[in-house]
Amino acid sequence: MASSPVPTRRRLPGTRTLLVLAAAGGLALGPLPATAAPGDPGPTTSQEAAELLAARGHELEVVTERFNEARELLAQAQADASAAAAAVEAAEASLAAAQERVATVARSAWTGDRLSSLQSMLASSSPDDLLDRVSTLQSIAEHGNGLLGDATRADADAAAARSAADGAADEARDLLDQVAGQQAALDEQVARFQADYDRLMAEEEAARLAAERAAAERAAAEQAAAERAAAEQAAAERAAAERAAAEQAAAGQAAGPPPAPAPAPQAPRPAAPPPPRPVQAAAPAPVAAPASGPAAQVAVDTAMAQLGDPYVWAAAGPNAFDCSGLVQYAYAAAGVAVPHSSRMQSTMGVPVARSQLQPGDLVFFYSPVSHVGIYIGNGQMVHASTYGQPVKVAPVDSMPGYNSARRIA
């Protein structure tokens, strides 16, 4: 008797394990930075506001990368849940088929079919024939029971896998909601510090202009007073000179002609002007060195084409990016699938020593990883840096906390 196919027991992708590993690796949520109390005056200078803005901007970048990773985990968990649901349906169909087959055998035994044990014994031509028939019946029954047991176990395994996958998806949704909450809170802080910075910059600029005007007015008043004093001094000196000349003339008439006056001293010759200082030419715009492979070169070229595009949290193109979104977009153009998460990207490909970097390699920063750029050669990288900064080229050394590098194409 042919048996119906029964799904083999297999282990579905361990999304719950992924979630545990993600938490162990840094995806677990930490406390948010303390927010300002209602009576807190906040920053008092634009420098303080800029420092707070930069700090919150980096924290928001870290949380955004957590959000991206949680979103990737949720997508994987949902795919696992769908696969588990399909496995449950297949196992239930096999179980139903096995149950029907066993029921058919049982009915045959009780309705006098040719498989009946009694009929087999009556129709036996010898004791050996009888034993063969009974053994065959037992084998058929055991096979049916085995089919039923296998199908029952497969159904239970599939149901357990579906329950685990559904639970993992729920955990991923909860994680995504928590990260989104942190992201919203940090967004609010960033917006407040940006407003503080803009206000303080405007106030400081107004104060600077007022101080410059006051200084100019004081300088003008001092200049006018100095000019008046100089004019008065010159007038007094002229009057004194005229009196002295008159007295000398009167005395000269009595003593004879006056001696010839000494020649006036010649004015010094003006010094030659210094030679003009050479004008330094502006540094050329950074140019990416050739990449080591065609896919890496396409990724570099695609990323370089996005220079000037704005930084937007969790964006992956085509006109706005965060750091891992730019990498995903650039490598997608080269046909390489990359998750939208800098920490997940840091596990792809092969590790590369910093001294062996080639164009197209991914460079990662901080621990745990929360920022990524694409190396373009000559110590430079292209990256979506942070809030308020567009996609740009910068030295790898300009970012703190260098972590590692990977080659994925």
C-alpha positions, 0 to 999 in steps of 0.5 A, spaced: 500 500 500 502 506 497 503 511 503 501 519 503 507 523 503 508 526 510 512 533 511 518 531 514 520 535 521 524 541 519 527 547 523 524 553 521 528 560 521 529 562 528 527 568 529 526 568 536 533 566 537 535 572 532 531 577 537 535 574 543 541 575 539 539 582 537 538 584 544 545 581 547 548 585 541 546 592 543 538 592 540 536 592 547 533 599 549 537 603 554 534 609 558 533 615 554 537 621 555 534 626 561 529 631 558 529 638 560 524 639 566 519 644 565 523 650 569 529 648 566 532 654 562 535 650 557 542 652 554 544 659 554 549 660 549 548 657 541 555 653 543 551 650 548 545 649 544 550 646 538 553 641 543 546 639 546 544 638 538 550 634 536 549 629 542 542 628 541 543 628 533 548 622 535 543 619 540 537 619 535 542 616 529 543 610 534 536 609 535 534 610 528 539 604 527 535 600 532 529 602 529 531 599 522 534 593 525 527 592 529 524 593 522 528 588 519 527 583 524 519 584 524 519 582 516 523 576 517 519 574 523 513 575 519 516 571 513 517 565 518 510 566 521 507 565 513 512 559 512 510 556 519 502 557 517 503 554 510 507 548 514 501 547 519 496 547 513 500 541 509 501 537 516 493 538 517 492 535 510 497 529 511 494 528 518 487 528 515 489 523 509 492 518 514 486 518 519 482 517 513 487 511 511 487 508 518 479 508 518 479 505 511 483 499 514 479 499 520 472 499 516 475 493 511 477 489 517 470 489 520 465 489 514 468 482 511 473 485 506 478 481 504 483 483 509 478 481 515 483 477 519 477 471 520 476 471 512 484 470 512 484 464 516 478 461 513 481 462 506 488 459 508 490 453 505 496 451 511 498 454 517 504 457 514 499 461 509 495 463 515 501 466 519 503 470 512 496 472 512 496 474 519 503 478 519 501 482 512 494 484 516 499 486 522 504 490 517 498 494 514 495 496 521 502 498 523 503 502 517 497 505 518 498 507 525 505 509 523 502 514 518 497 517 523 503 517 528 508 521 523 502 525 521 500 527 528 507 529 530 508 533 524 502 537 525 504 538 532 511 540 530 508 545 525 503 548 530 509 549 535 513 552 530 507 557 528 506 559 535 513 560 536 514 565 529 507 568 531 510 570 538 517 572 535 513 577 530 509 580 536 516 581 540 519 584 534 512 589 533 513 590 541 520 592 540 519 596 533 514 600 537 518 601 543 524 604 538 519 608 535 517 611 542 524 613 543 525 616 536 519 620 537 522 623 544 529 624 541 525 627 535 522 632 540 528 634 543 532 635 537 527 640 534 527 643 541 535 644 541 535 646 534 530 652 535 534 654 541 540 654 537 536 658 532 534 663 537 540 664 541 544 664 534 539 670 532 540 673 539 547 673 539 548 676 532 543 681 534 548 683 540 554 682 536 551 687 530 549 692 536 556 692 539 559 693 533 554 699 531 556 702 538 563 701 537 563 704 531 559 710 534 564 711 539 570 710 534 566 716 530 565 720 536 573 719 539 575 721 532 571 727 531 573 729 538 581 728 536 580 732 530 577 738 534 583 737 539 588 737 533 584 743 529 584 747 536 592 745 537 593 747 530 590 754 530 594 755 537 600 753 534 599 758 528 597 764 532 603 762 536 607 762 530 604 769 527 606 772 534 613 770 534 614 772 527 611 779 528 616 779 534 622 777 530 620 782 524 620 787 529 627 786 532 630 785 525 628 791 523 633 794 528 638 789 527 639 788 520 636 783 515 635 776 518 639 770 516 637 766 510 632 760 513 635 753 513 632 749 507 626 745 509 627 738 510 625 733 504 620 728 506 622 721 506 621 717 499 615 712 500 617 705 501 616 700 495 609 696 496 610 689 498 609 684 492 602 681 492 601 674 496 600 668 491 593 666 491 592 659 493 588 655 488 582 652 492 582 644 493 579 640 488 573 636 490 574 629 492 574 624 487 573 617 488 578 612 486 577 606 482 573 600 486 576 593 486 570 590 483 564 592 478 559 591 483 563 596 488 564 601 483 557 601 481 555 602 489 561 608 489 558 611 483 551 611 486 553 613 493 557 619 490 551 621 485 547 622 492 551 628 494 547 634 497 541 629 498 538 631 505 539 626 511 532 623 514 531 618 519 530 611 516 530 614 509 533 609 504 532 614 497 531 616 492 532 623 495 533 622 502 537 617 506 540 615 513 547 612 513 545 605 512 539 607 507 545 610 503 549 603 503 542 599 502 540 604 496 547 604 493 548 597 493 541 595 490 543 599 484 549 594 483 544 588 484 547 586 492 541 586 497 543 589 503 539 590 510 537 597 512 541 596 518 548 598 520 549 593 525 546 587 520 551 590 515 557 589 519 556 582 519 556 581 512 561 579 507 568 579 510 572 583 514 577 588 512 583 591 515 583 598 515 590 598 512 587 594 506 581 598 505 579 598 497 573 603 494 566 600 496 568 597 502 563 599 508 566 602 514 563 602 521 563 606 527 561 606 534 560 600 539 555 597 538 555 599 531 551 605 529 554 608 523 556 606 516 560 609 510 562 607 503 570 608 503 572 611 496 579 611 496 585 616 499 582 615 506 575 618 504 568 616 505 561 618 502 556 617 508 549 620 510 552 623 516 547 626 521 541 630 522 542 637 519 548 634 514 547 632 507 550 626 504 557 628 503 565 626 502 569 626 509 575 623 511 574 616 515 578 619 520 573 625 521 568 620 525 570 618 532 569 611 534 572 607 528 569 600 529 571 595 523 570 594 515 567 589 511 567 587 504 561 585 501 562 585 493 
